[in-house]
Amino acid sequence: MIKTYIKKLSVLTVILVTFGSCDLERLDSAQEVAEGGGTLDTFTAYTIDSTDPMGSNVYGRIVFWKTDLDQTLVQISLYNTIEGTLHPAVIVDGTVGVGSTVSISLDDVDGSTGELAANKFFLISDTSFYDTIGSLDAHVSISLSPDDSTVVAEGNIGSNAEPVETN
């Protein structure tokens, strides 16, 4: 019995020495941008105002970012959204109150965060889109839910509004 105990203890010691002597290198995270990744620094932002149909007071901003590949990333940030609800976001031709034809269906806004639900950015791969934003006759529209098309917030973009910020 003592021999069995000593054998088990010897095996355990060998295992501990083997794993303990392995040179485990702690890797630091790579904080720099990957080659070809670039940064986002060119943008145009517009206000999204509440339509306040039920006192919801949903409002925020839509920001269009230009990538190094001439793609456009769309970012939406809203306040007073309904937690646990997805709010569909679309770009509609024409000004607020006039246009009704959806030109681009964006991702839904997550009511828990006020940001796009699927990804932080929605990608528009048309390489000329960003450069034509200033002349775009459109507005952004945010609905109450996928099942209720009541518009809770909207804002003119392009030629219909002055950007609140741009660079």
C-alpha positions in Angstrom: 0.0 0.0 0.0 2.8 2.4 0.8 4.5 1.4 -2.5 1.3 2.3 -4.4 1.1 5.6 -2.6 4.8 6.4 -3.4 4.2 5.5 -7.1 1.2 7.8 -7.3 3.1 10.6 -5.6 6.1 10.0 -7.9 3.8 10.2 -11.0 2.2 13.4 -9.7 5.6 14.9 -9.1 6.8 14.1 -12.6 3.6 15.7 -14.1 3.9 18.8 -12.0 7.6 19.2 -12.8 6.9 18.7 -16.5 4.1 21.3 -16.7 5.8 23.6 -14.3 8.9 23.8 -16.3 7.2 24.6 -19.6 8.0 28.2 -20.6 4.5 29.7 -20.8 4.8 33.1 -22.5 2.1 35.6 -21.7 1.2 37.4 -24.9 0.4 41.1 -24.9 -2.5 42.3 -27.1 -1.6 44.0 -30.4 -2.8 47.5 -30.0 -1.7 48.9 -33.3 -3.8 48.7 -36.5 -3.3 45.8 -38.8 -1.5 46.6 -42.0 -4.1 47.9 -44.5 -6.7 48.3 -41.8 -6.6 52.1 -41.6 -8.6 54.3 -39.3 -11.9 56.1 -39.4 -11.5 59.8 -39.3 -13.6 61.2 -42.1 -17.3 61.6 -41.1 -20.5 63.5 -41.5 -23.1 63.5 -38.7 -26.8 64.5 -38.7 -29.4 64.9 -35.9 -32.3 62.4 -35.5 -35.2 64.1 -33.8 -38.1 62.7 -31.8 -41.5 62.6 -33.5 -42.9 61.9 -30.0 -46.1 60.0 -31.0 -46.5 58.5 -27.6 -44.2 60.6 -25.5 -41.2 58.3 -26.2 -38.8 61.2 -27.0 -36.4 59.0 -29.0 -33.6 61.1 -30.5 -29.9 60.9 -31.4 -27.5 61.0 -34.3 -26.6 59.2 -37.5 -23.0 59.3 -38.5 -21.6 58.4 -41.9 -17.9 57.3 -41.9 -15.7 57.0 -44.9 -13.3 54.1 -44.9 -9.9 53.9 -46.6 -11.5 51.6 -49.2 -14.1 54.4 -50.0 -16.9 52.4 -48.4 -19.4 54.1 -46.1 -20.1 52.9 -42.6 -23.3 54.1 -40.9 -23.5 54.4 -37.2 -26.7 55.3 -35.2 -26.8 56.3 -31.6 -30.2 56.9 -30.0 -31.5 57.9 -26.6 -34.7 56.8 -24.9 -35.2 53.6 -26.9 -37.3 50.8 -25.5 -35.3 48.1 -23.8 -35.8 44.7 -25.3 -37.2 46.1 -28.5 -35.6 46.3 -31.9 -36.3 49.6 -33.7 -36.0 49.3 -37.6 -33.9 52.1 -39.2 -34.2 53.0 -42.8 -33.0 55.8 -45.2 -36.0 57.2 -47.1 -36.0 59.3 -50.3 -37.2 62.9 -49.8 -37.5 65.1 -46.8 -39.1 64.2 -43.5 -42.9 64.2 -43.9 -42.7 64.0 -47.7 -40.7 61.0 -48.8 -42.0 57.5 -48.5 -39.7 55.3 -50.6 -37.1 53.3 -48.7 -33.8 53.6 -50.4 -31.7 51.7 -47.8 -32.8 49.4 -45.0 -30.2 49.7 -42.2 -29.8 47.2 -39.4 -32.3 47.5 -36.5 -31.4 49.6 -33.5 -31.2 47.6 -30.2 -33.5 49.3 -27.7 -31.3 48.1 -24.8 -28.2 50.0 -26.2 -29.5 52.6 -28.6 -27.0 51.3 -31.2 -27.3 49.1 -34.2 -28.1 45.5 -33.1 -26.1 43.4 -35.5 -22.9 45.3 -35.7 -21.6 48.7 -34.5 -21.6 49.9 -38.2 -23.8 49.2 -41.2 -21.7 48.9 -44.4 -22.7 50.6 -47.6 -20.2 49.1 -50.1 -21.0 51.6 -52.9 -17.7 53.5 -53.1 -19.3 56.7 -54.3 -22.0 56.9 -51.6 -20.0 58.9 -49.0 -19.0 61.6 -51.5 -22.6 62.1 -52.6 -24.1 62.5 -49.1 -24.2 66.2 -49.3 -26.4 66.2 -52.4 -28.6 63.2 -51.2 -32.3 64.1 -51.0 -33.3 61.8 -48.1 -34.0 61.3 -44.4 -33.5 58.6 -41.8 -36.5 57.1 -40.1 -36.7 55.0 -36.9 -39.8 52.8 -36.3 -41.2 51.7 -32.9 -40.7 47.9 -33.7 -40.6 45.4 -36.5 -44.3 44.8 -35.9 -45.3 48.5 -35.4 -44.2 50.9 -38.2 -45.0 54.0 -36.1 -42.2 56.4 -36.6 -40.6 57.4 -33.3 -37.7 59.5 -34.7 -36.5 60.8 -38.0 -34.1 63.3 -39.3 -33.2 64.9 -42.6 -29.8 64.1 -44.2 -27.9 65.3 -47.2 -29.2 68.3 -49.1 -32.2 68.5 -46.7 -30.1 69.4 -43.6 -26.9 70.9 -42.4 -24.6 68.3 -40.8 -24.2 68.9 -37.0 -20.6 67.9 -37.4 -18.2 66.9 -40.2 -14.6 66.9 -41.1 
